[in-house]
Amino acid sequence: MALNNRKGIDRQLLVALGLACLLIFFAVYYVEHREVNDARTLAGKTLSASADVNSYRFDIHSNISMMGEYFTLIRGNGSVDYLNEKMAVRLGSVDDSMDMIIVDGKTYFKSADHSWESRELNRNIWESYDQLTNMNLLLANSTNLSMERTDAYFILTAFPDKNAFIREAENAGLQLKGNERLNEYSIRYIIQRNSYHIRSIESHMEFMMNVQGLITPVAINNRVDVYDYNIKVGIEAPVLEEG
């Protein structure tokens, strides 16, 4: 009788342990996969997902409007390989184009129809063209966030810290002085719901700028589409012409 009781207790203990393991599993699963209900949580999951990215490709398009005119500033595309520290970028504007490749600690440049030139890698160059990291830095410094949902995506709108943005703008060559000032800046992230990967980044900037002696309202819109996450990218150094 005692032996039967012991077996009964053992079975009860095993059942209890099994239920406890299931509860722990479902609790962990819930924490990892529960529906995001606020913008700050969504931003955190997006930054976490980006931290695990090994490579990506992107397309970029920028335009500017001022004084009743609309112009395309830049069109281009690129690939970034974090694991092997490689990058390839091709950008074009109305009257010029630029190709850049980073491989093995060297940066290769080619402008329009000119030949390739090489120099040692400057980390500022990498940081300037790494679209995903730049936008993540602005997101991390955003204190004002809002979110929406669609069937396949989250839409996260961020208003970055103005000082952080001005620093990024100055690094990119934009200098505001005198009566020139930044009026508005926002970033709209389109985020895939099942992976929290950023699929598109749309930024909008409005500022007053001195154009031909007049303080004029200027708006710049920039869109970066990000895709092919963690898919192997083939980036090789170009062949330099012998001089």
TIPAVO-197697 format. One record per residue (C-alpha): residue in three letters; x, y, z; residue number from 1. Coordinates in nm, 3 decimals. Example, Ala and Ser with C-alpha at 12.3 -4.5 7.8 and 13.67 -1.06 7.14 Angstrom:
{ALA; {1.230; -0.450; 0.780}; 1} {SER; {1.367; -0.106; 0.714}; 2} 
***
This chain:
{MET; {0.000; 0.000; 0.000}; 1} {ALA; {0.283; 0.233; 0.089}; 2} {LEU; {0.449; 0.151; -0.245}; 3} {ASN; {0.129; 0.236; -0.434}; 4} {ASN; {0.104; 0.564; -0.243}; 5} {ARG; {0.467; 0.640; -0.331}; 6} {LYS; {0.400; 0.579; -0.700}; 7} {GLY; {0.093; 0.799; -0.679}; 8} {ILE; {0.295; 1.078; -0.520}; 9} {ASP; {0.569; 1.039; -0.783}; 10} {ARG; {0.314; 1.063; -1.063}; 11} {GLN; {0.160; 1.372; -0.903}; 12} {LEU; {0.506; 1.528; -0.869}; 13} {LEU; {0.590; 1.457; -1.234}; 14} {VAL; {0.256; 1.600; -1.346}; 15} {ALA; {0.312; 1.910; -1.131}; 16} {LEU; {0.667; 1.956; -1.267}; 17} {GLY; {0.540; 1.909; -1.622}; 18} {LEU; {0.270; 2.171; -1.573}; 19} {ALA; {0.525; 2.408; -1.418}; 20} {CYS; {0.755; 2.366; -1.719}; 21} {LEU; {0.466; 2.433; -1.957}; 22} {LEU; {0.367; 2.744; -1.765}; 23} {ILE; {0.726; 2.872; -1.773}; 24} {PHE; {0.749; 2.800; -2.146}; 25} {PHE; {0.423; 2.981; -2.223}; 26} {ALA; {0.519; 3.270; -1.997}; 27} {VAL; {0.853; 3.315; -2.178}; 28} {TYR; {0.680; 3.278; -2.515}; 29} {TYR; {0.423; 3.539; -2.416}; 30} {VAL; {0.689; 3.785; -2.305}; 31} {GLU; {0.878; 3.742; -2.632}; 32} {HIS; {0.581; 3.737; -2.870}; 33} {ARG; {0.299; 3.928; -2.706}; 34} {GLU; {0.134; 4.200; -2.908}; 35} {VAL; {0.304; 4.535; -2.870}; 36} {ASN; {0.065; 4.789; -2.722}; 37} {ASP; {0.278; 5.101; -2.687}; 38} {ALA; {0.529; 5.289; -2.899}; 39} {ARG; {0.816; 5.272; -2.650}; 40} {THR; {0.798; 4.891; -2.634}; 41} {LEU; {0.785; 4.877; -3.014}; 42} {ALA; {1.094; 5.098; -3.038}; 43} {GLY; {1.280; 4.870; -2.797}; 44} {LYS; {1.190; 4.556; -2.995}; 45} {THR; {1.287; 4.727; -3.320}; 46} {LEU; {1.628; 4.831; -3.186}; 47} {SER; {1.682; 4.481; -3.045}; 48} {ALA; {1.598; 4.320; -3.381}; 49} {SER; {1.834; 4.559; -3.563}; 50} {ALA; {2.116; 4.469; -3.324}; 51} {ASP; {2.104; 4.111; -3.455}; 52} {VAL; {2.127; 4.206; -3.825}; 53} {ASN; {2.432; 4.070; -4.008}; 54} {SER; {2.365; 4.228; -4.347}; 55} {TYR; {2.103; 4.419; -4.545}; 56} {ARG; {2.038; 4.599; -4.873}; 57} {PHE; {1.875; 4.939; -4.920}; 58} {ASP; {1.732; 5.177; -5.179}; 59} {ILE; {1.731; 5.549; -5.112}; 60} {HIS; {1.548; 5.846; -5.258}; 61} {SER; {1.566; 6.209; -5.144}; 62} {ASN; {1.390; 6.519; -5.271}; 63} {ILE; {1.374; 6.886; -5.178}; 64} {SER; {1.111; 7.154; -5.227}; 65} {MET; {1.172; 7.529; -5.201}; 66} {MET; {1.050; 7.846; -5.360}; 67} {GLY; {0.771; 7.655; -5.536}; 68} {GLU; {1.011; 7.411; -5.701}; 69} {TYR; {1.056; 7.036; -5.646}; 70} {PHE; {1.388; 6.860; -5.710}; 71} {THR; {1.527; 6.509; -5.674}; 72} {LEU; {1.840; 6.526; -5.463}; 73} {ILE; {1.963; 6.166; -5.455}; 74} {ARG; {1.867; 5.824; -5.584}; 75} {GLY; {2.068; 5.516; -5.509}; 76} {ASN; {2.112; 5.178; -5.349}; 77} {GLY; {2.360; 4.987; -5.141}; 78} {SER; {2.456; 4.676; -4.946}; 79} {VAL; {2.602; 4.648; -4.596}; 80} {ASP; {2.780; 4.341; -4.455}; 81} {TYR; {2.850; 4.391; -4.084}; 82} {LEU; {3.016; 4.052; -4.028}; 83} {ASN; {3.287; 4.111; -4.289}; 84} {GLU; {3.291; 4.492; -4.260}; 85} {LYS; {3.202; 4.542; -4.625}; 86} {MET; {2.984; 4.801; -4.789}; 87} {ALA; {2.887; 4.897; -5.144}; 88} {VAL; {2.694; 5.214; -5.229}; 89} {ARG; {2.587; 5.374; -5.559}; 90} {LEU; {2.432; 5.722; -5.552}; 91} {GLY; {2.326; 5.953; -5.830}; 92} {SER; {2.205; 6.312; -5.850}; 93} {VAL; {2.096; 6.533; -6.137}; 94} {ASP; {2.449; 6.608; -6.256}; 95} {ASP; {2.677; 6.357; -6.084}; 96} {SER; {2.712; 6.001; -5.959}; 97} {MET; {2.927; 5.823; -5.705}; 98} {ASP; {3.023; 5.462; -5.638}; 99} {MET; {3.185; 5.356; -5.314}; 100} {ILE; {3.307; 5.015; -5.195}; 101} {ILE; {3.456; 4.932; -4.856}; 102} {VAL; {3.654; 4.608; -4.835}; 103} {ASP; {3.942; 4.492; -4.612}; 104} {GLY; {3.986; 4.825; -4.438}; 105} {LYS; {4.004; 5.028; -4.759}; 106} {THR; {3.756; 5.261; -4.922}; 107} {TYR; {3.728; 5.276; -5.302}; 108} {PHE; {3.565; 5.576; -5.471}; 109} {LYS; {3.461; 5.642; -5.829}; 110} {SER; {3.284; 5.957; -5.948}; 111} {ALA; {3.097; 5.970; -6.279}; 112} {ASP; {3.329; 5.837; -6.552}; 113} {HIS; {3.650; 5.864; -6.351}; 114} {SER; {3.868; 5.570; -6.248}; 115} {TRP; {3.858; 5.404; -5.908}; 116} {GLU; {4.066; 5.557; -5.630}; 117} {SER; {4.145; 5.400; -5.294}; 118} {ARG; {4.233; 5.519; -4.945}; 119} {GLU; {4.241; 5.380; -4.593}; 120} {LEU; {3.900; 5.341; -4.433}; 121} {ASN; {3.783; 5.635; -4.225}; 122} {ARG; {3.515; 5.524; -3.977}; 123} {ASN; {3.324; 5.848; -4.041}; 124} {ILE; {3.273; 5.732; -4.400}; 125} {TRP; {3.123; 5.402; -4.283}; 126} {GLU; {2.897; 5.575; -4.032}; 127} {SER; {2.775; 5.826; -4.291}; 128} {TYR; {2.646; 5.558; -4.530}; 129} {ASP; {2.525; 5.294; -4.284}; 130} {GLN; {2.155; 5.382; -4.316}; 131} {LEU; {2.017; 5.137; -4.060}; 132} {THR; {2.254; 5.232; -3.779}; 133} {ASN; {2.205; 5.605; -3.837}; 134} {MET; {1.828; 5.579; -3.816}; 135} {ASN; {1.848; 5.354; -3.511}; 136} {LEU; {2.061; 5.614; -3.333}; 137} {LEU; {1.797; 5.877; -3.401}; 138} {LEU; {1.524; 5.639; -3.283}; 139} {ALA; {1.714; 5.566; -2.962}; 140} {ASN; {1.730; 5.942; -2.897}; 141} {SER; {1.360; 6.002; -2.967}; 142} {THR; {1.152; 6.098; -2.664}; 143} {ASN; {0.823; 6.150; -2.848}; 144} {LEU; {0.685; 5.838; -3.018}; 145} {SER; {0.351; 5.728; -3.162}; 146} {MET; {0.243; 5.405; -3.330}; 147} {GLU; {-0.022; 5.264; -3.564}; 148} {ARG; {-0.098; 4.912; -3.689}; 149} {THR; {-0.181; 4.756; -4.025}; 150} {ASP; {-0.229; 4.386; -4.101}; 151} {ALA; {0.140; 4.329; -4.180}; 152} {TYR; {0.321; 4.628; -4.031}; 153} {PHE; {0.363; 4.859; -3.738}; 154} {ILE; {0.404; 5.227; -3.822}; 155} {LEU; {0.622; 5.406; -3.567}; 156} {THR; {0.659; 5.784; -3.588}; 157} {ALA; {0.950; 5.932; -3.397}; 158} {PHE; {1.042; 6.289; -3.319}; 159} {PRO; {1.415; 6.273; -3.242}; 160} {ASP; {1.591; 6.495; -2.994}; 161} {LYS; {1.656; 6.816; -3.189}; 162} {ASN; {2.016; 6.847; -3.070}; 163} {ALA; {2.089; 6.487; -3.173}; 164} {PHE; {1.943; 6.552; -3.516}; 165} {ILE; {2.134; 6.877; -3.565}; 166} {ARG; {2.457; 6.691; -3.484}; 167} {GLU; {2.371; 6.429; -3.748}; 168} {ALA; {2.280; 6.701; -3.999}; 169} {GLU; {2.609; 6.882; -3.938}; 170} {ASN; {2.797; 6.556; -3.989}; 171} {ALA; {2.620; 6.529; -4.326}; 172} {GLY; {2.726; 6.882; -4.419}; 173} {LEU; {2.416; 7.089; -4.333}; 174} {GLN; {2.510; 7.403; -4.140}; 175} {LEU; {2.240; 7.633; -4.000}; 176} {LYS; {2.346; 7.982; -3.900}; 177} {GLY; {2.207; 8.328; -3.835}; 178} {ASN; {1.832; 8.339; -3.901}; 179} {GLU; {1.839; 7.983; -4.038}; 180} {ARG; {1.663; 7.735; -3.809}; 181} {LEU; {1.513; 7.389; -3.792}; 182} {ASN; {1.133; 7.397; -3.764}; 183} {GLU; {1.030; 7.032; -3.780}; 184} {TYR; {1.183; 6.689; -3.808}; 185} {SER; {1.020; 6.347; -3.788}; 186} {ILE; {1.094; 5.988; -3.889}; 187} {ARG; {0.834; 5.731; -3.990}; 188} {TYR; {0.941; 5.367; -3.953}; 189} {ILE; {0.749; 5.090; -4.131}; 190} {ILE; {0.820; 4.779; -3.922}; 191} {GLN; {0.731; 4.421; -4.010}; 192} {ARG; {0.510; 4.275; -3.740}; 193} {ASN; {0.649; 3.920; -3.731}; 194} {SER; {1.020; 4.010; -3.717}; 195} {TYR; {1.034; 4.376; -3.602}; 196} {HIS; {1.268; 4.444; -3.894}; 197} {ILE; {1.249; 4.793; -4.042}; 198} {ARG; {1.117; 4.777; -4.398}; 199} {SER; {1.109; 5.147; -4.475}; 200} {ILE; {1.229; 5.469; -4.315}; 201} {GLU; {1.075; 5.800; -4.419}; 202} {SER; {1.215; 6.123; -4.280}; 203} {HIS; {1.068; 6.471; -4.318}; 204} {MET; {1.254; 6.790; -4.234}; 205} {GLU; {1.141; 7.152; -4.257}; 206} {PHE; {1.370; 7.445; -4.190}; 207} {MET; {1.430; 7.808; -4.278}; 208} {MET; {1.736; 7.859; -4.493}; 209} {ASN; {1.914; 8.148; -4.662}; 210} {VAL; {1.856; 8.101; -5.037}; 211} {GLN; {2.003; 8.376; -5.254}; 212} {GLY; {1.981; 8.622; -4.967}; 213} {LEU; {1.623; 8.534; -4.868}; 214} {ILE; {1.524; 8.331; -4.562}; 215} {THR; {1.312; 8.068; -4.734}; 216} {PRO; {1.114; 7.765; -4.610}; 217} {VAL; {1.272; 7.443; -4.732}; 218} {ALA; {1.144; 7.086; -4.698}; 219} {ILE; {1.348; 6.770; -4.748}; 220} {ASN; {1.193; 6.424; -4.770}; 221} {ASN; {1.404; 6.113; -4.758}; 222} {ARG; {1.297; 5.749; -4.799}; 223} {VAL; {1.512; 5.442; -4.738}; 224} {ASP; {1.371; 5.096; -4.816}; 225} {VAL; {1.555; 4.817; -4.632}; 226} {TYR; {1.536; 4.452; -4.744}; 227} {ASP; {1.724; 4.121; -4.784}; 228} {TYR; {1.806; 4.103; -4.414}; 229} {ASN; {2.081; 3.852; -4.326}; 230} {ILE; {2.114; 3.734; -4.686}; 231} {LYS; {2.470; 3.693; -4.809}; 232} {VAL; {2.587; 3.991; -5.013}; 233} {GLY; {2.875; 3.967; -5.258}; 234} {ILE; {3.100; 4.272; -5.224}; 235} {GLU; {3.447; 4.266; -5.378}; 236} {ALA; {3.718; 4.529; -5.422}; 237} {PRO; {3.722; 4.685; -5.771}; 238} {VAL; {4.014; 4.639; -6.008}; 239} {LEU; {4.228; 4.954; -6.008}; 240} {GLU; {4.378; 5.076; -6.330}; 241} {GLU; {4.754; 5.069; -6.333}; 242} {GLY; {4.895; 5.416; -6.344}; 243} 
***
